[in-house]
Amino acid sequence: MESFAIYLIKVNVALIVLYAFYKLSFSKDTFFRLRRIMLLLICVTSLIYPLIDFSGWTDEYAIGETFTTVYNKLLPEVLVTTALPVATTEVEVTTWQTGIWVWIIYGLGIGIAATTSATLWWTASATTTSSTRTPCGPLPTTTASPCCARTPAWQTA
């Protein structure tokens, strides 16, 4: 049962990764047949992928030995001694100072959000309370033919 649960987790992770790739690559594409094929391939790949064992494809020891030989050839051996004293400076930051900075940044964020919201609300209310325009255009000059009392085109035929 545990192996089936691990299989399902691997399938779901593969679906998420491949679908994210699909959305990034093919979201604005108009080749609908290609998009359908890609979605089917994503489903099939995510179901088959967990069944493949990749551990036999790499040899961990060979990779480690390769890294050590490359490092030994490229990097020279350096001896580090403690003959020179190392100067240390301690910077002490109290929690009070850190807390103040956190509250300042939080307050700035709230202020910016409130200002943006107030500006958007003010511009929205200023455009909707204008008495010189209706949804159909300017107010009619005569009362006999208001602009919104037109007969729709589908009813005239």
JOKA-V548690 format. One line per field, one symbol per residue. phi: phi as a letter, one per 40 degrees, with the letter a starting at -180 (. if undefined). psi: psi as a letter, one per 30 degrees, with the letter a starting at -180 (. if undefined). burial: 1 if it has 9 or more other ideal C-beta (glycine too) atoms within 8 Angstrom, else 0. Layout:
# JOKA-V548690
phi=???
psi=???
burial=???
This chain:
# JOKA-V548690
phi=.cccccdccccccccccccccccccbcbcbccccccccccccccccccdccccccccbbcccccccccccccccbccbcbbbcccccbbbbbbcccccccccccccccccccccccccccccccccccccccbbdchccccbccbcccccccccccc
psi=eeeeeeeeeeeeeeeeeeeeeeeeegegkgieeeeeeeeeeeeeefeeeffkjffffkjeeeeeeeeeeeeeeeklkkkklhekkkkkkkkjjlfeeeeeeeeeeeeeeeeeeeeeeeeeeeeeeeffgkgfklffalkkflfeilffglklefff.
burial=0000011001100110011001000100000001100110011011001100000000000010000000000000000000000000000000000100000000000000000000000000000000000000000000000010000000000
